[in-house]
Amino acid sequence: MAIKKMSDYLSAVVPDYLGTVLSVNPQQTMTEIGSKNQVIHMADDGSEERITFSGTSIFYVTMAWDLLSATDSGTIVDIYHDSNKANGTNKSFRWDHPDPNDNTRYVVRFDGELDRNILYPYNQGISTVKLRVLGTAAT
C-alpha cells in the first residue's frame, strides 16, 4: 500500500487569509484526527442504525511547542489574534504540514483558544493547538 496523506481525501480550497503561512514545526507528537460525518443510533434492543451524512473526510491536527523563540511564538500569536488574519477561529489560512512524507500546504482554521507560556527571560511556548483542516491550498 502507498503512503496515504490527508490531501488524498481533501479538495483544493482558497483560504480567507493569503498572507503569512504557518510553518513552525511542532516539537512534540503531532496528531492527525480523521473522521466522517456519521452517527450511530443504538436501539433499546441493542441493534444499531448507522447514518452517513456525507462521504467527505473531516480532519483535525493537534500540535504543541514547548520552547519557541519570541519570533516564532509571535508569528503564531499574530496569525491567531490579528483580525485581518485568522481572527481567532473565524478565518482560514495556509499551514505547511511538517512531515516530509506529506509535504502539503493545507488550508486550516484554528479550532479553539491559543495559550502562550512565557518562559523567563527570553523563550516562549504554545500549549496544544487544534486546527481544522479544510482542504489543500489552491493558491
N, C-alpha and C positions, 0 to 999 in steps of 0.2 A: 504494500500500500504506500502511496506517495504521502509526503508531508502535507498535512491539511492546516489551513490557517483561516482566521475569521473572514478574510477577504474572499475566500472561496464561496461564501454564503451570503455576502452582502453586495448591494448595488452601489454604484458611484453616486455621491451626493455633493452638493455645493454647501460649504459652511456659511453660517451667518457672518462670521468674522474671518477675514482672509489675511490678516497681518501675521503677528508672531506665531510661530509653530511651537507647541510644547514638545521639547525634545530632551528633557532632563531624564537620564536613565534612572530607574528605581534602584535602590540599594539593598532591598530585601526581595523576597519572593514576590513576583508579580502574578496575580491570579486572573485568569480569564474565566468568566462565568457565562455559560451559554444555556439558553432555554428556548422554548417555543410558547406561543400564546395558547395555552391549553389549560383545561380544567378537568379534574376528576371528581365526579359526584359519587358518593358512597350511599347506597340504599340501606334501609333497615335490615334487609335480608343478606347483606354482605356483597351484593352484586355491585358492579361498577358501570358507570356511564362516562366515557371519555369523549370530550368535545374539543376539537381543534378549531380555533377562531381564525388562524392564519398559518400558512406554511412558512412564513418569514422567520428566520432565526433572530433571537434577541441576545445581545452580548453586553456584558459589563466587564470592566477591568478595574482591579484594585491594586494600588501600589503605595509605597511609603519611602521616605528619605529620612534616615536618622541624622545625617550630618551633611549639610549643604553650605556652600559659600553664600554670602549675603546676596550675591548677584543671581545665582540660580534660584534661591528662595524668592528673591524679588521678582523674577520672571514668572514664577507660578502664582504668587500673590497678585501680581499686576494683571495677569490674564483673568484670574477669578474676579477681582474687585472692580476693575475698570468697566464702567457702564458701556463703553464703546467696544469692548472685547467680549468676554464670556458673560459679564454682568451676573456673577454668581452662577446659578443653574439655568439661566434664561437662554443664552445663545450658544450655538455650536461653534467649534473651532477645530483646527487641524492638530493632530498628535502623531508623532513618529513612533511606531512600535519598535522597542529596543532589541527584540530577538532577531539575530541575523538570519534565522530560518523564515522569518516573516518579512521584515524589512518593508513594511507597507505604511503609507501615510493614510491615517484614518480621520474621519470626522467624528468628533465626540462632543459630549456635553457633561459638565460636572453634575454629579447626582447627589449632592449633599454639601454640608458645611466644609470649610477649609480651616484646619487647625495648624498654626505655626508655633514651633517651640524655639525660644531664643536661648541659645547656649552661650553664656557669658564666656569670653568677651566678644568673639567675632563670628561664631558659627551659628547656624540655624538648622532646624529640621522641620519637616512637614509630616504630620501624622497621616494615617491611611486616607487616601483619596480614592473615591469611586467615580469612574467615568462610564457613561452610557455610550456605547459605540453605535453610531447611526449609519455608517457606511464607509466606503473608501472615498478618499478625496478626489473629486473630479477636477480640481484645479490645483 
